[in-house]
Amino acid sequence: MTAIRIMGILNVTPDSFSDGGQFDSEASACIQAEALIASGADILDIGGESTRPFAEPVSQEEELHRVIPAIRSIRRSYSIPISIDTTKGEVARQALKAGADIINDISALHKDPDMLTLVQETSVPVIIMHMQGTPGEMQVNPHYDDVVAEIIEFFQERLDWLESGGVSRKRMILDPGIGFGKTLAHNLSILKHLAEFKGLGCPLLLGHSRKRFIGDITGLEVTDRDLPTAVVSALTAGSGVDIIRVHNVAATRQALQMAAAIDEAE
């Protein structure tokens, strides 16, 4: 089993589904960043716009106001890689200038044409995610004939498009988008067949932390879902996942340690 990097989630928003309002000041964001790093985070993913189901979009100015001070402050104290979670090219551009190292675009560079321009101008890694629809309506009635095959087809189209624009697929990280326009059955199928995405030749990111499908199965409220989140992390660790994006870094680190010990046993 190859070493899996843990991406700690830091939402500087008032309305994210799990931790909205908890870290939406520069001081609280820095305190949480310190806690995530101390727990073993390998990457921090900073976002200033909620992408929960039925979320309302925020302006570019408001998103910049939320994320840039946090990134600057964290970068002054820590060298940990920082990912900017945004669909807006200018937000990503300013975030990179402030010290971010990775672009995480849930729209897979569909939403803002300026994002492609930025990606072409830089050499940073880029996370592209699959989503059916938009956050405002993605969970209304998601449908697939074959969810895994259709996501793979989507990624292949995106990779071909990026390569035609001069962007190497070696920079791309793929996120199948657990919970983004998927039913419970779709999410479980993706998790069961994660290894199939590795055929595209890119690193794979899994973002399942505290999501609704876990609550559908366990009946647990959002803030009580860290244990089943860690279980999913451990169960999928052997599927070729390279990065796991979570809220509770410590629990995930422990789950991955156990999974690795079992995998390496005689």
C-alpha positions in Angstrom: 0.0 0.0 0.0 1.5 3.4 -1.0 1.5 6.2 1.5 -1.7 8.2 1.4 -1.6 11.9 2.0 -4.3 13.4 4.3 -5.9 16.7 3.2 -7.3 18.6 6.2 -10.5 20.6 5.4 -10.5 24.2 6.5 -13.7 26.0 5.5 -13.6 29.7 6.2 -17.3 30.0 5.5 -20.4 30.8 7.6 -22.5 28.0 6.0 -20.5 24.8 5.2 -22.6 21.7 5.9 -20.3 20.4 8.7 -18.3 23.3 10.2 -19.8 26.5 8.9 -19.1 29.5 11.0 -16.4 27.8 13.2 -13.3 29.0 11.3 -14.5 32.1 9.4 -12.1 34.5 11.1 -8.4 34.8 10.4 -7.6 33.9 14.0 -9.8 30.9 14.2 -8.6 29.7 10.8 -5.0 29.8 12.0 -5.9 28.0 15.2 -7.6 25.2 13.2 -4.8 25.0 10.7 -2.4 24.5 13.6 -4.6 21.7 15.0 -4.9 20.0 11.6 -1.1 20.1 11.1 -0.5 18.8 14.7 -2.9 15.9 13.9 -0.9 14.9 10.9 -2.4 16.7 7.9 -0.2 16.6 4.8 -2.1 19.3 2.9 -4.6 22.0 3.9 -7.6 22.6 1.7 -9.0 26.1 2.2 -12.4 27.1 0.9 -14.4 30.3 1.1 -17.7 29.2 -0.6 -19.9 26.4 0.6 -20.6 23.7 -2.0 -23.1 21.8 0.1 -26.4 20.8 -1.6 -28.6 23.8 -2.3 -25.9 26.3 -1.3 -26.1 29.8 -2.6 -23.1 31.2 -4.5 -21.0 34.0 -3.1 -19.4 36.9 -4.9 -15.8 36.9 -5.9 -15.1 39.8 -3.6 -16.6 38.0 -0.6 -14.7 34.8 -1.4 -11.4 36.7 -1.6 -12.2 38.5 1.7 -12.6 35.1 3.3 -9.7 33.1 2.0 -6.8 35.4 1.3 -6.1 36.6 4.8 -6.3 33.0 6.1 -3.9 31.8 3.5 -1.4 34.6 4.1 -1.5 34.1 7.8 -1.1 30.3 7.6 1.7 30.6 5.1 3.6 33.0 7.4 3.8 30.2 10.1 3.8 27.0 8.1 5.3 25.5 5.0 2.5 22.8 4.6 1.1 22.6 1.0 -2.1 24.7 0.7 -4.9 23.9 -1.7 -7.4 26.6 -2.7 -10.9 25.2 -3.1 -12.6 27.5 -5.6 -14.2 27.6 -9.0 -13.2 31.2 -9.7 -10.0 31.9 -11.6 -9.3 35.2 -9.9 -9.7 33.7 -6.4 -7.3 30.9 -7.4 -4.8 33.5 -8.8 -4.8 35.6 -5.7 -4.6 32.5 -3.5 -1.5 31.3 -5.3 0.1 34.7 -4.9 -0.8 34.6 -1.2 0.9 31.2 -0.8 -1.3 28.5 -2.0 0.2 25.6 -3.9 -2.7 23.6 -5.4 -5.9 24.5 -7.2 -9.0 22.5 -6.3 -11.9 23.2 -8.7 -15.1 21.2 -8.1 -16.4 22.4 -11.5 -13.4 20.7 -13.3 -12.6 24.1 -14.9 -16.1 24.3 -16.4 -17.4 27.3 -14.5 -14.9 30.1 -15.2 -12.9 30.3 -18.5 -10.3 32.3 -16.6 -9.4 29.2 -14.6 -8.1 27.4 -17.7 -6.0 30.5 -18.5 -4.5 30.4 -15.0 -3.8 26.7 -15.2 -2.0 27.3 -18.5 0.0 30.1 -17.0 1.2 28.2 -13.9 2.6 24.7 -13.2 0.7 23.9 -10.0 -1.2 20.6 -9.4 -4.9 20.9 -10.2 -7.7 18.8 -8.6 -10.7 18.3 -11.0 -13.9 16.9 -9.6 -16.9 15.2 -11.2 -20.3 16.8 -10.3 -23.6 16.2 -12.0 -25.3 19.6 -12.1 -24.4 22.4 -9.7 -24.5 22.6 -5.9 -27.8 24.5 -6.1 -29.6 21.5 -7.8 -27.3 18.5 -8.0 -29.2 16.4 -5.5 -32.7 17.0 -6.9 -32.7 13.8 -9.1 -29.2 12.5 -10.0 -29.3 9.7 -12.6 -26.7 7.5 -14.2 -26.9 4.3 -16.3 -23.4 3.3 -15.1 -22.1 5.8 -12.6 -18.4 4.6 -12.6 -18.2 4.3 -16.4 -19.8 7.7 -16.9 -17.4 9.5 -14.4 -14.4 7.8 -16.1 -15.7 9.1 -19.5 -16.1 12.6 -18.0 -12.5 12.6 -16.7 -11.2 11.3 -20.0 -12.9 14.1 -21.8 -11.6 16.7 -19.4 -8.0 15.3 -19.6 -8.1 15.3 -23.4 -9.4 18.9 -23.3 -6.7 20.1 -20.9 -4.0 18.3 -22.9 -5.2 20.0 -26.1 -4.8 23.3 -24.3 -1.2 22.5 -23.4 -1.8 21.3 -19.8 -0.1 18.0 -18.9 -2.2 15.4 -17.3 0.7 14.8 -14.9 -0.6 17.9 -13.1 -4.1 16.6 -12.7 -5.6 15.0 -9.6 -9.0 13.3 -10.0 -11.9 13.5 -7.5 -14.9 11.4 -8.3 -17.1 13.7 -6.3 -18.7 11.7 -3.6 -22.1 13.4 -2.7 -22.0 15.8 -5.7 -25.0 14.8 -7.8 -25.0 11.2 -6.5 -27.5 9.0 -4.6 -26.5 6.7 -1.8 -26.3 3.8 -4.3 -24.1 5.9 -6.6 -21.7 6.8 -3.8 -21.3 3.2 -2.6 -20.7 2.0 -6.2 -17.9 4.7 -6.6 -16.3 3.6 -3.3 -16.4 -0.1 -4.3 -14.8 0.6 -7.7 -12.3 3.3 -6.9 -9.4 1.2 -8.4 -11.0 1.6 -11.8 -10.2 5.4 -11.8 -6.5 4.6 -11.6 -6.6 3.5 -15.2 -6.6 7.2 -16.2 -3.1 7.5 -15.0 -3.6 10.4 -12.5 -3.5 10.6 -8.7 -6.9 10.0 -7.0 -8.5 12.1 -4.3 -11.4 10.8 -2.1 -13.6 13.3 -0.3 -16.2 11.4 1.7 -15.9 13.1 5.1 -19.1 13.4 7.1 -21.2 13.4 4.0 -24.9 12.6 3.8 -24.6 9.0 2.6 -22.9 8.2 5.9 -25.8 9.6 7.7 -28.2 7.7 5.5 -26.6 4.5 6.5 -25.8 5.1 10.1 -28.5 7.6 11.2 -25.8 9.8 12.6 -25.8 13.6 12.6 -23.1 15.4 10.7 -20.7 16.1 13.6 -21.0 12.5 14.8 -19.8 10.9 11.5 -16.0 10.9 12.0 -15.9 7.2 13.0 -17.7 5.9 9.9 -15.7 8.4 7.8 -12.5 6.8 9.2 -13.9 3.3 8.5 -14.4 4.3 4.8 -10.9 5.7 4.7 -9.4 2.4 5.9 -11.6 0.2 3.7 -10.7 2.2 0.6 -7.0 2.6 1.4 -6.0 -0.3 -0.8 -7.9 1.0 -3.9 -5.2 3.3 -5.1 -6.3 6.4 -3.4 -3.5 9.0 -3.1 -5.2 11.8 -1.1 -8.0 11.6 1.4 -9.8 14.9 2.2 -11.3 14.9 5.7 -12.4 17.0 8.7 -10.9 14.8 11.4 -7.3 14.2 10.5 -6.3 12.3 13.6 -9.0 9.7 13.2 -8.1 9.2 9.6 -4.4 9.0 10.4 -5.1 6.2 12.9 -7.4 4.3 10.5 -4.8 4.4 7.7 -2.1 3.3 10.1 -4.2 0.2 11.0 -5.0 -0.5 7.3 -1.3 -0.3 6.4 -0.3 -2.6 9.3 -2.7 -5.2 8.2 -1.7 -4.9 4.5 2.0 -5.3 5.4 1.5 -8.3 7.7 2.9 -11.7 6.6 
